[in-house]
Amino acid sequence: MTLREAQAMVHKWITTTGVRYFSPLTNMAVLAEEVGEVARIMARKYGDQSFKPGEKDTLADELADVLWVLMAIANQTGVDLTDALNANIDKKSVRDATRHLNNPKLTDNSTQKS
């Protein structure tokens, strides 16, 4: 499935099963909430926190929730994420062509902290 197809699928679901889009501001709040849930899982799985009793690693589901609401926001604001992502990759490829290769923080293992 392409991003464009996924956006169309989200639009179809929202306008049939979901009845209608939430307002853009509500969707922005939902996006922040979902990103917070990803952060909670990351802190427990890869950080210093541990999962609480009964809490599960639902990272894949939470990332999908982020993607879903991001597509909803894109749909309701007229953004084609396929075009936007391609333009963003082009921008980064020019702007950062040598930036990361010349970054000693990324290439010199002796300066990395554990």
N, C-alpha and C positions, 0 to 999 in steps of 0.2 A: 504494500500500500504506500502510495506517495503522500507527502504532506498535503498536497492539494486534495487528494482523495479523502484523506483523514479529515480535513476541514469540512468537506462536503458531507461526510458521514456525521460529524458532530452537529452540523447545521440541521441535517434531516432529523436527527434524534431530538434536538432541542425544540424544533418547531412542530414535532408530532408528539412524542412521548413526554417531553418536558414542557409542552404547551407554548412557551415563549422564552426568549432570552431574559435573564436578569438584567438590570441596568448595568452599563459599563462600570460604574463606581462600585456596585455590589460585586460584580465579577472581579474587580481589582482587589477587593477585600477578601474574596474567596481564594484568589491566587495567593495572597499573602498568607492566609491560613494554611493552605496546602504546602507552601514552601516551608512554613514552620514545622509541619508534620515531617517533611523530609529532613529538616535540620535535627529534629528530635531523634529520629532513627539513626542518622549519621553520628550524632553524639554518643549514642549507645553502642553502635556497631563498630565505629572506627575511632571514637574519642574515649574519654576517661569515664564516662557514665556507663551504667549497666542497665539492662532491661529490667523493668519491674516485674514482679510475679504476674503471670498471665499476659504480659505484653509480648507481642510478636514482631518479628522483623518483616514488615510489610513495605519495604523500600520500593519494590517494583510497582505495587499498587499506588503508592503515594506519588511516585514519579509520573505514572499515567494520569493521576488526578491533576497534577501540575500541567501536563501537556494538554489535557482536555480543556481546562479553563483558559489556558493560553490560546488555544484554537478558538474558543468561544469569543474571547476578546478580539482576536484578529478578525473573525467573521463579522462581528458587529461594528468594527471600525474600518472595514474595507481593506484589510491587509492580507495579501496573498503571501503566506509564509514561505512558499517555495521560492518566489521571487525575492523576498526579503532575505532569506538565508543565503541564496546565491550571491546577492549583492554584498552581504556582510562578509562572506568568505573572500570575495574579490577584494574588498576593502582591506581586510586583515592581511591578505597575501601581499599586497603592495606595501602597506604601512609597516608591517612586521616582518618583511622579507628576511632581514638579518638580525633583528632586535633580540630574539630569544637565543639564537645561535651565539651571539656575542655577550650574553648575560652570564657572568661568572657564577651567579647564584644557581643557575640551572646546569652549568657544565663542570664546575669545580666541586667534586665530592668532599674535599677537605674542609669546606666551609659549612657543610650541612650539619644541622643540629638534630639530635635524635629526640 
